[in-house]
Amino acid sequence: MIQVTLNFKTIEAARQALLDIPASALVGGPAPEEAPVPKPVKAAKPAPAPVVAPPPVIAEPVEAPAPAAAPAAIEYTTLQKAVFALAAKSREAAAAVAAHFGVKTFKELPADQWASALEAVQERIAILEA
């Protein structure tokens, strides 16, 4: 299989180029003797002229918010203790928090996400205790 990257100036040009490729040349396409005859494509209407919008006017300078402080680095054992406490209350809740971070278990979680995972686990424990 050969993979090719092409750049086109318009969507219509890309569409026409793709329609010109015979189905027999595509992966999973019909064999060359079974290839259907492509239907002729009608000419597309010209694209409307782009609308030029004036730049927005800013009346007064806006101050950028202060960057949020990075969460403190935590040890995995701290996260693990919190996860065990949550799992003792509800294994399903612990699994749901892990799934929220895209992992099956917290052992798979990258170290840079431990602090936010700890916050999520502690929030879920607070909800279950309420």
C-alpha positions in Angstrom: 0.0 0.0 0.0 1.3 3.5 -0.9 0.2 6.5 1.2 0.2 10.0 -0.4 -0.4 13.5 1.0 -1.8 16.1 -1.3 -2.6 19.8 -0.9 -5.3 21.5 -2.8 -6.3 25.2 -3.1 -10.0 24.4 -2.9 -12.3 21.7 -1.7 -13.7 21.3 -5.1 -10.2 20.7 -6.6 -9.6 18.0 -3.9 -13.0 16.4 -4.6 -12.5 16.3 -8.3 -9.0 14.8 -7.9 -10.4 12.1 -5.6 -13.3 11.3 -8.0 -10.7 10.8 -10.8 -9.0 7.9 -9.0 -10.3 4.6 -10.4 -12.0 2.4 -7.8 -9.6 -0.5 -8.8 -6.7 1.6 -7.5 -8.1 1.9 -4.0 -7.4 -0.6 -1.2 -10.4 -2.9 -1.0 -11.7 -1.7 -4.3 -13.1 -4.0 -7.0 -10.7 -5.9 -9.2 -9.7 -4.0 -12.4 -12.1 -6.0 -14.6 -15.0 -5.3 -12.3 -14.3 -1.6 -11.9 -17.5 0.5 -12.6 -17.3 3.4 -15.1 -17.2 6.7 -13.1 -20.1 9.1 -13.7 -19.2 12.5 -15.1 -19.1 15.2 -12.5 -21.0 18.5 -13.1 -19.0 21.7 -12.9 -19.3 23.3 -9.5 -20.5 26.8 -8.9 -17.7 29.3 -8.3 -17.0 29.9 -4.6 -18.4 33.1 -3.2 -15.9 35.9 -2.6 -14.5 35.9 1.0 -16.1 38.4 3.3 -13.6 40.7 4.9 -14.6 41.7 8.5 -13.0 44.7 10.1 -10.8 43.9 13.1 -12.5 44.3 16.5 -11.9 47.5 18.4 -10.7 47.1 22.0 -11.8 50.1 24.0 -9.6 49.5 27.0 -6.7 47.1 27.7 -7.7 43.8 29.3 -5.5 42.4 32.0 -4.7 38.7 31.6 -5.6 36.6 34.6 -2.7 35.4 36.7 -1.6 31.9 35.8 -3.0 29.3 38.1 -0.4 27.8 40.5 0.8 24.4 39.4 -0.5 21.7 41.7 2.1 20.5 44.2 4.0 17.4 43.2 2.7 14.4 45.1 4.0 10.9 45.8 2.2 8.0 44.2 1.6 6.5 47.7 -0.5 9.6 48.6 -2.7 9.0 45.6 -2.8 5.3 46.3 -4.0 5.8 49.9 -6.8 8.1 48.6 -7.8 5.6 45.9 -7.9 2.7 48.5 -10.1 4.9 50.7 -12.5 5.6 47.8 -12.5 1.9 46.7 -13.4 0.9 50.3 -16.5 3.1 49.9 -17.3 2.3 46.3 -15.2 0.3 43.8 -17.4 1.6 41.0 -16.7 5.2 41.9 -12.9 4.5 41.9 -13.2 2.9 38.5 -15.2 5.8 37.2 -12.6 8.3 38.3 -9.8 6.2 36.7 -11.9 6.0 33.5 -12.3 9.8 33.6 -8.5 10.0 33.2 -8.5 7.5 30.4 -6.9 4.6 32.4 -8.2 1.4 33.8 -6.1 1.6 37.0 -4.3 4.5 38.6 -1.0 2.7 38.2 -1.2 3.5 34.5 -1.7 7.2 35.2 1.3 9.5 34.2 3.0 11.2 37.2 2.0 14.7 35.9 -1.7 13.8 36.4 -1.4 12.4 40.0 -2.3 15.7 41.6 -5.5 16.3 39.6 -6.4 12.6 40.0 -5.9 13.0 43.8 -8.3 16.0 43.7 -10.9 14.1 41.8 -10.6 11.1 44.2 -11.0 13.4 47.2 -14.0 15.1 45.7 -15.7 11.7 45.0 -15.0 10.6 48.6 -16.6 13.9 49.9 -19.6 13.2 47.7 -20.0 9.7 49.0 -19.6 10.8 52.6 -22.2 13.5 52.3 
